[in-house]
């Protein structure tokens, strides 16, 4: 059985949909683009092409995180990468060399390949989730809880069950669950 069970996939999809909303609001923040402030580089589709801008963060260990409105790709030079679609939390493993061209739309994501081991996409997914949790902690520290509450109020599917301050912990709990480690669920508190 896959370590990413149906319940974990559903939780991941719910969190990733919300996270993509957060990132989208962070881009248009009146005080300035928070993704750029966090060190991401923005690449727009070329003139005449439609699609989402791509935000890429080069990490100190050589790994990278690419974000679009439709999902994310977390890549490493050694293990390849994993694509997570915003609406289907099913990791798609890709060898490093397959992501050469810029990606603007989901149909430009290379076809999934068979990983060298079933554990590789799991490890990459866990690493990606932990990077998301780190970003959310940073965003809360940088912009404050009132900012994240305002972002959540603008969402079409506001969640009273998971307040903004609990989002990093929810991501970490999911990473630990997928990784096979027990982890307490975050306490549910009202906004």
PyMOL commands that set and color helices and strands:
alter all, ss='L'
color gray80, all
select helices_A, chain A and resi 6-27+34-37+96-98+106-108+118-143+145-154+164-179
alter helices_A, ss='H'
color red, helices_A
select strands_A, chain A and resi 41-43+54-58+64-68+71-76+80-85+88-94
alter strands_A, ss='S'
color yellow, strands_A
deselect
rebuild
show_as cartoon
